[in-house]
């Protein structure tokens, strides 16, 4: 897999479901298109509960040159400790595809 176009960027969890969650990534389509990710990957990477995920500010490694939401491929989720509601810093190399 090529990593061309991948960058670390800010994201926000806009919806968290039992299996699937959705991220808004400002640097991709102005954050207007929600990108689907595995809820289990988010929970494992951040240490947060399902109820804590909505509204959480993260940084992710994502393909910002993607044409379709399925190609954005966000991963390496990290809680953004600079956010106003910043949670304790936790990092993980888990990918959303895991």
C-alpha positions in Angstrom: 0.0 0.0 0.0 1.4 3.4 -1.0 1.5 6.1 1.7 1.5 8.9 -0.8 -1.0 11.6 0.3 -1.0 10.4 3.9 -0.6 13.0 6.6 -1.3 13.4 10.3 -4.3 15.7 10.7 -7.1 16.6 13.2 -10.4 14.7 13.3 -13.5 14.7 15.5 -15.7 11.8 16.3 -19.2 12.9 15.1 -21.0 9.6 15.8 -20.1 6.4 17.7 -22.1 3.3 17.2 -21.6 -0.3 18.5 -19.7 -1.4 15.4 -19.1 1.7 13.3 -18.2 5.3 14.1 -17.8 8.4 11.9 -15.1 11.0 11.8 -15.1 14.5 10.5 -11.6 15.3 9.1 -11.4 19.1 8.4 -8.4 18.7 6.0 -10.5 16.3 3.8 -13.5 17.8 2.1 -13.6 20.5 4.7 -14.9 18.0 7.2 -18.3 17.9 5.4 -18.1 14.2 4.6 -18.1 11.7 7.5 -15.5 8.9 7.2 -16.4 5.5 8.6 -14.1 3.8 11.0 -14.2 0.8 13.3 -15.6 1.7 16.8 -13.5 -1.1 18.3 -10.3 0.4 16.8 -11.2 3.8 18.3 -11.9 2.4 21.7 -8.7 0.3 21.7 -6.5 3.1 20.5 -7.9 5.8 22.8 -8.9 3.9 25.9 -12.2 5.8 25.9 -15.6 4.2 26.3 -18.3 4.2 23.6 -20.2 7.0 25.5 -17.0 9.1 25.6 -16.2 9.0 21.9 -18.7 11.4 20.4 -17.2 14.9 20.2 -13.7 13.6 21.0 -10.9 15.5 19.1 -8.3 13.2 17.7 -5.3 13.3 15.4 -5.2 10.6 12.7 -2.9 9.5 9.9 -5.1 9.7 6.8 -4.9 9.9 3.0 -5.9 13.5 2.4 -5.6 13.1 -1.4 -8.4 10.5 -1.5 -11.3 10.9 -3.9 -13.8 8.8 -2.0 -14.4 8.4 1.7 -13.5 4.8 1.6 -10.0 5.7 0.5 -9.3 8.2 3.3 -8.2 5.2 5.4 -7.7 6.9 8.8 -5.6 5.1 11.4 -3.1 5.6 14.1 -5.7 7.4 16.3 -4.4 9.7 19.0 -6.4 11.7 21.4 -5.7 15.4 20.8 -4.6 16.7 24.2 -4.6 20.3 22.9 -8.4 20.1 22.5 -10.5 21.9 25.2 -11.9 18.6 26.5 -8.6 16.8 26.0 -8.5 13.3 27.5 -5.2 11.8 28.8 -2.8 11.2 26.0 -2.9 7.7 24.6 -1.5 6.5 21.3 -1.8 3.4 19.2 -0.7 2.1 15.9 -4.0 0.3 15.3 -5.5 0.9 11.9 -9.1 1.5 11.3 -9.0 -1.5 9.0 -7.9 -3.8 11.8 
